[in-house]
Amino acid sequence: MSAEAVENEQKSGIVTTVPTGGLVTGNHGPLPNLIAASGSAAAFAWEEFIFGKIRNANTRAAYEHAIRKFLNHCESLGRQLTSISPADIGLYLDALPYAPATKKLHLSALRHVFDSLVSRHVLMLNPAASVRGERLTVVEGKTPEISIQQARQLLESICDSNIIGLRDHAIVCVMIYTAARVGAVAKLQRRDFYDLGGQHCLRFQEKGGKSREIPVRHDLQQIIHNYLSKAGLEFADKLTPLFRTTVRRTRQLTPNGMTPGDMARMVKRKLRVAGLPSQLSPHSFRVTTITDLLSQGVPLEDVQNLAGHADPRTTRLYDRRNRKVTRNIVERISV
């Protein structure tokens, strides 16, 4: 869940504070009070689900936040873990001031954790199993598209006369010319940019444990080489980060790699300097690249492979060609 969603929860007036009571389990923080009060089997089920079954750190954080929030709510109502009913869950979801997708995430988290509690004989039945989520049909993603002209404007506005400009220019170009997610770009190490004999490639570690090798076009290859040469990283240790942070405004690189948040903030700064809309984000480049290739008649399967999608329906969510047709139609309304 995004930081913005968490902030909105804190403003909504619903209980969000993580309880300070309960058993402390190692460095994992305190158990929710309702879990701690239900005995060792409940504590085991909690740790098994949160730290054992969920391997993705972002998913773990989002699910744990959603579950703690609900359990805090039940505690405020005087409920015990064994007395939570489908009505409690349904009414709770109805009161959440979130979009349907976020509510479905909360419901999914509750279903899974209660499944673990049932399997460890803490509960007889899963109270979330019969609760239906809101209907949600997504035909187009919400990420705003950056146009080809805007992308060129952004690239031209990045000053590459210093190492920071070269780094930022390389990062934006990697996102545009590979359609990689910002999280995968942030994970790049020096070894992930390599020569196969006449063809350079980038190897990305994507979400879900996927590893993907994407060929580097000639101009991007030169851009990355210029950055590595200026930064003195051409012969750096293979396990060092490819894109590094700086020491404040000294324009000197540190040994530390940039995080996805660092890159997102960098893109926002460059968008502001270029005079482009603030709602654009690093993910906008992914939308534009996919739409552009589909507009040129590149087969959907090939674009899907580039984007790393397991399902072609996911790739279609990034396709903004239908939106452009719709705009042309509404402009013809005579009123």
DAMO-V432198 format. One record per residue. N is the residue number from 1. RES is the residue in one small letter. SS is DSSP state (a for helix, b for strand, c for the rest). Layout:
N/RES/SS
N/RES/SS
This chain:
1/m/c
2/s/c
3/a/a
4/e/a
5/a/a
6/v/a
7/e/a
8/n/a
9/e/a
10/q/a
11/k/a
12/s/c
13/g/c
14/i/c
15/v/c
16/t/c
17/t/c
18/v/c
19/p/c
20/t/c
21/g/c
22/g/c
23/l/c
24/v/b
25/t/c
26/g/c
27/n/c
28/h/c
29/g/c
30/p/b
31/l/c
32/p/c
33/n/a
34/l/a
35/i/a
36/a/a
37/a/c
38/s/c
39/g/c
40/s/a
41/a/a
42/a/a
43/a/a
44/f/a
45/a/a
46/w/a
47/e/a
48/e/a
49/f/a
50/i/a
51/f/a
52/g/a
53/k/a
54/i/c
55/r/c
56/n/c
57/a/a
58/n/a
59/t/a
60/r/a
61/a/a
62/a/a
63/y/a
64/e/a
65/h/a
66/a/a
67/i/a
68/r/a
69/k/a
70/f/a
71/l/a
72/n/a
73/h/a
74/c/a
75/e/a
76/s/a
77/l/c
78/g/c
79/r/c
80/q/c
81/l/a
82/t/a
83/s/a
84/i/c
85/s/c
86/p/a
87/a/a
88/d/a
89/i/a
90/g/a
91/l/a
92/y/a
93/l/a
94/d/a
95/a/a
96/l/c
97/p/c
98/y/c
99/a/c
100/p/a
101/a/a
102/t/a
103/k/a
104/k/a
105/l/a
106/h/a
107/l/a
108/s/a
109/a/a
110/l/a
111/r/a
112/h/a
113/v/a
114/f/a
115/d/a
116/s/a
117/l/a
118/v/a
119/s/a
120/r/c
121/h/c
122/v/c
123/l/c
124/m/c
125/l/c
126/n/c
127/p/c
128/a/c
129/a/c
130/s/c
131/v/c
132/r/c
133/g/c
134/e/c
135/r/c
136/l/c
137/t/c
138/v/c
139/v/c
140/e/c
141/g/c
142/k/c
143/t/c
144/p/c
145/e/c
146/i/c
147/s/c
148/i/a
149/q/a
150/q/a
151/a/a
152/r/a
153/q/a
154/l/a
155/l/a
156/e/a
157/s/a
158/i/c
159/c/c
160/d/c
161/s/c
162/n/c
163/i/a
164/i/a
165/g/a
166/l/a
167/r/a
168/d/a
169/h/a
170/a/a
171/i/a
172/v/a
173/c/a
174/v/a
175/m/a
176/i/a
177/y/a
178/t/a
179/a/c
180/a/c
181/r/c
182/v/a
183/g/a
184/a/a
185/v/a
186/a/a
187/k/c
188/l/c
189/q/b
190/r/a
191/r/a
192/d/a
193/f/b
194/y/b
195/d/b
196/l/c
197/g/c
198/g/c
199/q/c
200/h/b
201/c/b
202/l/b
203/r/b
204/f/b
205/q/b
206/e/c
207/k/a
208/g/a
209/g/a
210/k/c
211/s/b
212/r/b
213/e/b
214/i/b
215/p/b
216/v/c
217/r/c
218/h/a
219/d/a
220/l/a
221/q/a
222/q/a
223/i/a
224/i/a
225/h/a
226/n/a
227/y/a
228/l/a
229/s/a
230/k/a
231/a/a
232/g/c
233/l/c
234/e/c
235/f/c
236/a/c
237/d/c
238/k/c
239/l/c
240/t/c
241/p/b
242/l/c
243/f/c
244/r/b
245/t/b
246/t/b
247/v/c
248/r/c
249/r/c
250/t/c
251/r/c
252/q/c
253/l/b
254/t/b
255/p/b
256/n/b
257/g/b
258/m/c
259/t/c
260/p/a
261/g/a
262/d/a
263/m/a
264/a/a
265/r/a
266/m/a
267/v/a
268/k/a
269/r/a
270/k/a
271/l/a
272/r/a
273/v/a
274/a/c
275/g/c
276/l/c
277/p/c
278/s/c
279/q/c
280/l/c
281/s/c
282/p/a
283/h/a
284/s/a
285/f/a
286/r/a
287/v/a
288/t/a
289/t/a
290/i/a
291/t/a
292/d/a
293/l/a
294/l/a
295/s/a
296/q/c
297/g/c
298/v/c
299/p/c
300/l/a
301/e/a
302/d/a
303/v/a
304/q/a
305/n/a
306/l/a
307/a/a
308/g/c
309/h/c
310/a/c
311/d/c
312/p/a
313/r/a
314/t/a
315/t/a
316/r/a
317/l/a
318/y/c
319/d/c
320/r/c
321/r/a
322/n/a
323/r/a
324/k/a
325/v/a
326/t/a
327/r/a
328/n/a
329/i/a
330/v/a
331/e/c
332/r/c
333/i/c
334/s/c
335/v/c
